[in-house]
Amino acid sequence: MRDSPRSDAKPLWLALILLTASGIAVAAGLLSWLGGLNPPTAILTAGGAFSAATFLLLALQQYLAS
């Protein structure tokens, strides 16, 4: 059984997760806007993609750390 990641590496993992989720959100918002949605709806789509990617990546990091 592996130990959890060192506490000094946790902020680094969080930054990487949030950066990845931000990239996913930008891509989702841009693609939905280019697909014909109006800007407010594209922003909501990007927000949904950001939150879904963040929760998924945090759960994956927790699973891999255990």
C-alpha positions, 0 to 999 in steps of 0.5 A: 500500500502506497503512502499518500503524496507528500504534503508539499506536493499537494499544491502542485497537483492542485495547480496542475488539475486546475490548469488542465480543467481551465484548458478543457473549459476554454476548449468547450466554451470555444467549440460551443460558441463556434458551434452556434451557441450565444456567448452566455450559453457558451460561458455556461458550457465552459463553466460546466466543463470546468467543474466536471473536469475539476471533480473528475481529476480530483477524484482520480488523484485521490484514487491514485494516491490511495 
